[in-house]
């Protein structure tokens, strides 16, 4: 995400900057009239993370390596960038999706239900993700980023008006999440794939603020415990001599 001086100098960031200022003003107003008690605390982190992802996607290192293999198997740098930028479009698609009266599930249950977690590389749930990413990568890199920036400007205005506890329907699931939990899933996607993309093109991983990284870290720890158990996690973090081979959460 840009700094204040960079945002002021670049009109592409004005919409996001104004929205962030409005969020801060609204939160300050809350202390007087209790206005946004239900607004999601993950809106601000999401906007920061998504803005950072666009900055990374906009870099010449990414566009110059567009057709080269990425750090992810069977995915090009362009495909990975498309998937990363897709974490902006996926929020718009979810907010626009009609309520299908599906079951509301919690964050950890969501990850028990998703088909891609633990699936083999060649299984349809993963091949469909790569195909969608490759399809998006057919766009000119600068046009892809520019379009996503406009979508993010709209989200910066819309998301602060949505209650965090409100159920939302991701179009690709048969269950619902609260907006809070859904935004945490997007924070995780952006954080992990930003590292993937930066590593793929020899750049430093973007330094994201604590308000972005902490919910992602908490989620990944809980997913690791869900998959491997507490003992495996404790050993991995404290006892190298008997640490398990893997404690990956996803």
GIVEN-V785280 format. One record per residue. N is the residue number from 0. RES is the residue in one letter. SS is DSSP state (h for helix, s for strand, l for the rest). OMEGA is omega in whole degrees, -180 to 180 (NA if undefined). Layout:
n: (N/N)
res: (RES/RES)
ss: (SS/SS)
omega: (OMEGA/OMEGA)
This chain:
n: (0/1/2/3/4/5/6/7/8/9/10/11/12/13/14/15/16/17/18/19/20/21/22/23/24/25/26/27/28/29/30/31/32/33/34/35/36/37/38/39/40/41/42/43/44/45/46/47/48/49/50/51/52/53/54/55/56/57/58/59/60/61/62/63/64/65/66/67/68/69/70/71/72/73/74/75/76/77/78/79/80/81/82/83/84/85/86/87/88/89/90/91/92/93/94/95/96/97/98/99/100/101/102/103/104/105/106/107/108/109/110/111/112/113/114/115/116/117/118/119/120/121/122/123/124/125/126/127/128/129/130/131/132/133/134/135/136/137/138/139/140/141/142/143/144/145/146/147/148/149/150/151/152/153/154/155/156/157/158/159/160/161/162/163/164/165/166/167/168/169/170/171/172/173/174/175/176/177/178/179/180/181/182/183/184/185/186/187/188/189/190/191/192/193/194/195/196/197/198/199/200/201/202/203/204/205/206/207/208/209/210/211/212/213/214/215/216/217/218/219/220/221/222/223/224/225/226/227/228/229/230/231/232/233/234/235/236/237/238/239/240/241/242/243/244/245/246/247/248/249)
res: (X/X/X/X/X/X/X/X/X/X/X/X/X/X/X/X/X/X/X/X/X/X/X/X/X/X/X/X/X/X/X/X/X/X/X/X/X/X/X/X/X/X/X/X/X/X/X/X/X/X/X/X/X/X/X/X/X/X/X/X/X/X/X/X/X/X/X/X/X/X/X/X/X/X/X/X/X/X/X/X/X/X/X/X/X/X/X/X/X/X/X/X/X/X/X/X/X/X/X/X/X/X/X/X/X/X/X/X/X/X/X/X/X/X/X/X/X/X/X/X/X/X/X/X/X/X/X/X/X/X/X/X/X/X/X/X/X/X/X/X/X/X/X/X/X/X/X/X/X/X/X/X/X/X/X/X/X/X/X/X/X/X/X/X/X/X/X/X/X/X/X/X/X/X/X/X/X/X/X/X/X/X/X/X/X/X/X/X/X/X/X/X/X/X/X/X/X/X/X/X/X/X/X/X/X/X/X/X/X/X/X/X/X/X/X/X/X/X/X/X/X/X/X/X/X/X/X/X/X/X/X/X/X/X/X/X/X/X/X/X/X/X/X/X/X/X/X/X/X/X)
ss: (l/l/l/h/h/h/h/h/h/l/h/h/h/h/h/h/h/h/h/h/h/h/h/h/h/h/h/h/h/h/h/h/h/l/l/l/l/l/s/l/l/h/h/h/h/h/h/h/h/h/h/h/h/h/h/h/h/l/l/h/h/h/h/h/l/l/l/l/s/l/l/l/l/l/l/s/h/h/h/h/h/h/h/h/h/h/h/h/h/h/h/h/h/h/h/h/l/l/l/l/l/l/l/s/l/l/h/h/h/h/h/h/h/l/l/l/l/l/l/l/l/l/l/h/h/h/h/h/h/h/h/h/h/h/h/h/l/l/l/l/h/h/h/h/h/h/h/h/h/h/h/h/h/h/h/h/h/h/h/h/h/l/s/l/l/l/s/s/l/l/l/l/l/l/l/s/s/s/h/h/h/h/h/h/h/h/h/h/h/h/h/h/h/h/h/h/h/h/h/h/l/l/l/l/l/l/l/l/l/h/h/h/h/h/h/h/h/h/h/h/h/h/h/h/h/h/h/h/l/h/h/h/h/h/h/h/h/h/l/h/h/h/l/l/l/l/l/l/l/l)
omega: (-177/169/-177/-177/178/179/-178/-178/-174/-178/-180/-176/-173/-179/180/-179/179/179/179/176/179/177/-180/179/180/179/176/179/-179/-179/-179/-172/179/-169/-171/-176/-178/-179/-176/176/-177/179/-179/176/-180/-180/177/-178/-179/176/177/179/179/177/178/-179/-178/-173/179/178/179/-177/-180/-179/-168/-176/180/176/176/178/178/-177/174/177/178/175/178/178/179/178/177/179/178/179/178/178/170/-180/-178/177/177/-180/-179/178/-178/-176/178/176/-180/178/177/-179/175/-179/177/-174/-178/177/176/-178/170/-175/-175/-175/-173/-175/-180/-179/178/-176/-176/180/-171/-179/178/179/180/177/-180/179/178/179/179/178/179/-178/177/177/173/-175/-178/179/178/-178/-180/179/179/177/177/178/-180/175/178/179/179/176/-173/-172/-179/-180/-174/175/-179/-179/-177/176/174/-174/172/-175/-174/179/174/177/-178/175/167/177/177/-177/179/179/175/177/178/176/179/-180/-178/-178/-177/-176/172/176/178/-175/179/178/-178/-175/175/178/173/176/180/178/-178/-178/-178/-177/173/-171/-175/176/178/178/179/180/-177/176/180/177/176/178/179/-176/-170/-177/-177/-177/179/-180/-180/179/-179/-177/-173/-174/-178/-176/177/178/176/-180/-177/171/-177/-179/-178/NA)
